């Protein structure tokens, strides 16, 4: 018996679910709706394109669009899911031209991922101020650096993306000043290790300011003047705001799907939501942490891939459980 699997989101969770379902039952009808035109791209590889360690943005694709479609998977790109009807089992989308489409499903996977946290900083709408989460944003940043011949960059946030981008921009020949609100960078590790990381970065010429809250960005004489707490002030050609991610779950919440930590979707060990025949996986869900023995919000590509694979089996009738994550993460900063 073939089923109609509809997936919202074309990153790790969605693609791995689609591939697994097709692998187990080639008759499965699989349709993936994605808001951009970059299915199955390595989001983790973005800094390596900015640094030019990856020569072409297409090299960040795990599979090409043609590879995915050759497996019998239908890709509906540049379409944003705007409504789910769990009673009629339909999803309504809108494309860039305002055209409305409606898709039916037997099983639905919500894999909408996460979005950048936008902090309350005045002036984020100025030209030259960016956040970074998706391939489209990466390409826009790359063009801006080339066209404006950026010499100096200020990075707000000392987490993984902020640190990797400080590395990437430095390798690109740009002077980097990184500003972090906490006492040390990389707050997901102990402060002692954060201090070691900071020393390594400073040894590569990156200026780091901690214990500082950025409040305002002003466009002045062709440059961006950045102001913060305790009289902080600096000028740059480019500002990247990388203060973390939050789950993209507004669509799920609009139909009564339960959410929890940071607004992430609550799922059981089979990755089912509280609504029948609707699953969720990836950066939009809570994740069971094996060490902490509790649910947490842990948006990691490896976790999303494993969860998607399990959903791909369960929509076909399996009863596979996601055992949880150990929270293992890695980051490369220059030669460290």
N, C-alpha and C positions, 0 to 999 in steps of 0.2 A: 504494500500500500504506500503510495507516495503522499507526502504532506506538502503543504504550502508554507514555507518558512520565510517570514519577512523580518528583515534586520534594519534597524535604524542606527547608522554609524558604520563607517568603513575603515576603522583603524584595527588595532590588534584583536580585540574581543570579537568584533563583528566578522572579520575575515577568517579568524581561526574557527569560529562556529560554522561559517559557511563551508569552509574546506572540509571540516570533519563530517558534516552532514552529507555532503556530496560523496565523500570517500566511503562512508558506510552504506549509503543508498543513493546511487547515481540518479535515481528517478525523482529524488526530492527536488521540488521547485524552490529555488532560492533567489530572493531579490534583496539587494542591499540599497538602501537609500542613504546618500551622503550629501552633506551641505556644500562640500567643495568638490574639486575634481582630482583629489589625491588619495586614492584608495591604497591601503596597505603600505604606507610610507613609514620609515623609521623616524619617529618624532625625536627619539634619543640622539639621532645623528645630526640634528639641526646645527649645533655649534661647529661640527666638523665641516659643514659646508660653508659657514660664515668664515672659518679660518682658512678655507680653501685646501684643507687636507682631503676633502672630498671634492673632486674637480667639477662635477656637474650635479645639479639638484636631482636629476632623474636617477642618479646612482643610489639615492636614498630609498628607492622603491624596492621592497622585498620581491614584489612581482609587478609586472606591467599590467595595465588595464586589459590588454589583449590576452595575457596569461590567465587572468581571472575569468574572463568571459569565455575562453576556450574550454573551461571546465563546466560550462553550462550555467554559470552564475550570472544573473542579470544585475548590472550596475545602473542605478539611476542617480547620476551625478548632478551637482548644482541644484539639488532639490532639498528644501528644508521641510522636515516633518512638522506640521503645525497643529495637528489634531489626531487623537486616537479615540476610536469608538469601541470600547471593549465588549459592548453588547452585540453590535453588528460585525465585530472583528474586522475593522477597517482602519487604515491610516491615511490621512489626507496630507498632501504636500503642496508646496508652492515653489515654482522655479523663479529664476531671476527676471523673467518676463511677466511675472504675476499670474502665470497659468496654474490652474489647480488640477491636481491628479488625485485619484483615490485608489488605494490598493487593499485587497482583502488578504487575510491570513488565516491559517490554522493555528500556527504558533508564532509568537512575536518575541524578538530579542531587542531590548533597549540597550544599546551600547553607545550612548551619546557622549561618553568621555567626560573631560573636565574643561574648565575655562580659566583663564588667568584672573586672579584676584586684582581688581582695580581699586587701589587705596584712595582715600579722600585727599588727594594732592591737587591743589589748584593749578590749572594750566596744562593738564595732560593732553588737551586737544591741540596743543601747539605742534607745528610741523617739526619733525625730528624727534618726537617722543613716541616710543613704541612699547608694546608688550609683545611677548613671543610664546606661542603655543603650537601654531600650525604651520604647515609648509607655505601657505600663501603669505603669512606674515613674514616668514623667513626670506622669501623672495623679494618682498617689498623692502625689507631692511637692507638686503644685499644691494639692491638697486640704489637705495638712498646713499649708502656708503660710497659707492662708485661715483654717482653723479655729483654728490656734494663734496667729494674728496675729503671725507671726515678725517680729522687729525686727532681729535680728542673726544673721548666718550665717558659718560658717567653712568654707572650701573647702580640701580637702586635694588638692594636685596642680595644677601650673601648665601643664598641656598644653592642647590645644584645648578639650576639654570644660570643664575647670576655668576657663579664661579666659573662654570664652563664657558660662558660668554666672555668673561674677563680674559680667560685664556685665549679664546678664539680671536677676540679683537686685538689683543697684544700680538698674536702671531700674524695678524693682518697689518701690523705696523702702526697701530693706533695707540695713543697714550690713554691709559684707563685709570679712572678713579672709581672705586667701589665703596658704596656707603651702606652700612648695615645698622639696623635699629638695636639689635642685641649686643651684648658685650663682646661676643666672638662670632666669626663666620661659621657657616655649616652647623647650625643649631641642632641638627638631627644626631649629632655625635656629642660626646662629652666636651666641655669647654677646653680641657687640656689638649685634646686632639685638634679642636678648632684653632687654638693658638699655633700649633705646629703647621697647620694648613696655611694660616695667615702668613707666617714667616716664609714659607715656600713661595707664596704668591708675591710677597714683597721683594723677595730675592730675584724675581723675574721682572721687577720694575713696576708692578701694579701698586698704586697708592690705595690704602684701605683706611677708612674712617668708620669706627664703630660707635655704639651708644648715641646714634644720631637719627632723628626722625625728619625725613624730607617733607616739606610742607607746601612748597610752591615752585613752579617753573615759569619763568618769564622770558619772552622773546625780546632780545635787546641787541640792536646793532648787528643783526644777522647771526647772533649766537644765543644759546639757551643759558639763562642765569638760573641756577638752582639754589634755592634757599631752604634752610632747615633749622632744627632746634639749636639752642645755645649759640646763635649767631653764625651757624654754618652757611657758607656761600662759596660757590664755584661756578665756573663757566665751561661750557662744552659745546660741541657741534651736534651731539647725538646723545639721547637719554634712553636707556632701556629700563623699564620698570618690571622687575621679576621678583615679586614678593610672595609667590606661592600660587597654588591652584585650588579651585573648588569644584565640586561635582556639578555637571550640567544636567539638572533634573527638573526644570520647570515644567516640561511637557509631561513627565511622569506624574508629578504632583498634581497637575491639573485634572487628572482622571482618578485621583484618590489612591494612587500607589503610595504605600507607607515609606517615609524617609526617616533617617536618624542622624548620625554624626555628621556635622557640617552640611546637612541636607542631602547626604548620600542615600541611595535607595537601599531599603532593607530587603535582604534576600535570605532564604533558608539555605541549608547545606547543598541543596540541589540547584541553587541559583534561581529559584522561583520567587516571584514577587507575591504579594497578597492577592493579586487578581489572577483568575484562571487563564492558563495558556500564555501568560506573559512572563518572560524571563528577563534578567538584567545581568550585565557583566562588565568588567573593566573599571575605568576611572570614575564611573558614576555610581558605584556601589560601595557599601561597607564590606570590609574584608575581615574574616576570622584570623586572628593572630595566634599562631600555635604556641608561641612562648608566653605571651601575656594572658592567653586563655580568655580573650574577650574580642569583641568586634572593634575595629578601628577604621580610620580612613587612610588608605595606603595606596595611592595611585602609582602603580608600577606596570610597565609594559609586559614584563615576564608574567606577572600575576594575571593581567588581562588576557594574555594569550592562553594560559592554562584554563581560566574560567570559560573563555569562549569555546574551547575544545570540549569541555564538559557539557556545555549547553548544546553543542552540535550533536552529542550523543543522546542527551535527555529528551530533546524534542522528538527523537525517533523512538522513544519508549524505554530507553535505558534508565537506570536509577543510580547514576554515578554521583558521588558526593565530592564536593570540593573540600579537601582536608584543611585548607587554610594556608597562610603564608608565614614564612620566618622573617619577612621584612628585609631580606638581604638586598643591599643596594651597593652600587659601585660608581665611582667618579674618577676620571683621569684629569689631572691638572698638570699640564706640561709633562715633565718626566716622572711625576709622582702618581 
